[in-house]
Amino acid sequence: MYFKKILLAVALIGLVIAGYFAYYVYSAMFVPNTAFNNSEAYIYIESDADYNKVRESLIPLLKNINTFDALAKRKKYVANVKAGRYIIKKDMTNNDIINSIRSNNIPVKVSFNNQNSLELLAGRIAKQIETDSVSLLEVFNDRSFLEKNGFNEATALGMYIPNSYEFFWNTSAESFRDRMLTEYNKFWNDSRLEKARKANLTPDEVIALASIVQEESKQKSEQARIAGVYINRLKNNWPLQADPTLKFAAYRLPKYKNTVIKRVLNVHKEINSPYNTYKNVGLPPGLIAMPDISAIDAVLNFETHNYFYFAADAKKPGYHKFARTLSQHNQNAREYQRYLSQQGIRR
């Protein structure tokens, strides 16, 4: 009888232990374990992160980190951390969370425009994905890559077509650059290449001209007309005489560092630079700014007309007056110069 009681007690203890274990397993796997009030949260797991780093990121988001630890060990996640950006939804269980951060790397939207140097572009991208700006700039300037793909120091920025793209957050600098080359080649489809050929321009030359057009006017409605003016000058072997190229040349000189040129003067026209389109006939060696797609397409679809000149419209800021003759242009230009003087803009 005594022996039976012992067996019964042992059995009851075993049931209690089994029940506790079952409850613990159930809690670890199937009970909601999120501690935030929003509908979702994101965690960013770096490429060199181990489980302890992941754990630190999760502690503020979970009610019970210990049950998560237990299941993470059980599911062998502890030794198989994956880098990336992951979503955790409100009321997810530990099992759901582990499944999400193991295999559901969520892409990010990477966007850029108006980044007028590779340095600025690297800084902009580094704010959106894991890699740092130094690594990005290094691969952007990789000479062997540039030469292999037909670029040089002056044209390298033109490979990056401003838009929004999907990337995994943990994309490396090299992978980002290579993807941008793929996007560049997609952009230059047969239709755009044929339009460039008809304009007697290479893709690099189209982008260089587009950068000038965009700096001349942000108004999409007149960009194709401005492009047509420059095409007319190129066809007739005239110098482009594009003021934005003078500013670009000036800003590369120590004298103009940390200055803003609001008015192009005759002294700027004397700057000795391949970007001085008053002294040099034809297009500059490369782009002077990152053109939007609208400006690139404005060049490819330039307006056919007989205008050879344009000047800023004093009565309609942001727009221009176009002229066929030099006398018409001089009249328009004098009107705008008077406007600048009235505004107190001397340089």
SULNOR-V441823 format. One line per field, one symbol per residue. psi: psi as a letter, one per 40 degrees, with the letter a starting at -180 (. if undefined). Layout:
# SULNOR-V441823
psi=???
This chain:
# SULNOR-V441823
psi=dddddddddddddddddddddddddddddehhfieididiiiihhideiadddddddddeeidhddddddddddefddefhhiahihhiheiidddddddedefhhiihhiiifgeiddddddddeedidiiddddddddehddddddefiaddeddeeghhahihiidfhidddddddddddddddgidddddddddefiiddddddddddddddhehddedddddddddddddefiidfhddddddddeeiddehfihhehhidddeehgieeheddhiaiidaieihiiddddddddfihhaeheiiiihdegheiihiididddddddddddddddddeehd.
